[in-house]
Amino acid sequence: MRTFAILVRAGFRRHSTYRLAMLAGTTTNSVFGLIRASVLVAAVASAGTEIGGYDAPKVLAFVWWGQALLGAVSLWGFQEVSDRVRSGDIAVDFLRPLNPQLAYVAGDLGRAGINLILRGAPSLLIGALLFDLAAPPGLDSWVLGFVSVVIAVVAAFAGTFIVNLLAFWVTEVRGIRLVWMITSGFLCGLYLPIPWFPEWLRTLALWTPFPAMLQNPVDILSGRVDGDAIWSTLAGQVAWAAVLLILGQLVLQRGRRHLEVQGG
């Protein structure tokens, strides 16, 4: 655990050096937040009633919490692991005392933390200053909401980690990463709330791990899900995160047996 904590701190410090990138991300998030907020509020107003449990304040909270978490939850993925597989440097990771998956998830938690502070919080503050956002109904919802965010970060990492590991068997994974990014972005509730989907598409989305990566924490932090429903939401998130982590371990072990490094 001490090593894990050190790696989390190292990931936090590593990504804290990219301050201009954080500023650019905040600006982009805020601009797109304004556009999305205008469109979704207009949809609720035209309906004249709630849509899928979202009134105007809740849909605004959905938009701005989604924008705030966009930098923390790695929906766009990463390619560091696939690059190390192609170069053979992954062999060095296998020689280290900590399991490679745990080492990388620790670094990703640090990255998520600094992104949430320097990129997410300012975006959310801008949204709160410009709009009337719904808030969690109590302290327990706030606390469990941020627990949900941590689980979402782990689930998103675990899924992308598996995609990266496919580099053990294919020469280039960029196309697969692109498909994963588009699919996850659509089915996680990034563009529209999943309760707004047609029934068949909503059912399909709920049978995937993607809602655990964004829709679930946003629902808790926007107050749409509260009371005992929070616990069932967290249970579903934990289950999907565990499935993806276990699957990642299996793929990692198969890749380790497949790995062949030549040269010196």
Salt bridges, closest charged atoms under 4 A:
GLU80 OE1 - ARG14 NH1 3.74
ASP83 OD1 - ARG86 NH2 2.43
ASP93 OD2 - ARG84 NE 2.90
ASP93 OD1 - ARG96 NH1 2.72
ASP108 OD1 - ARG111 NE 2.77
GLU172 OE2 - ARG174 NE 3.23
ASP219 OD2 - ARG224 NH1 3.19
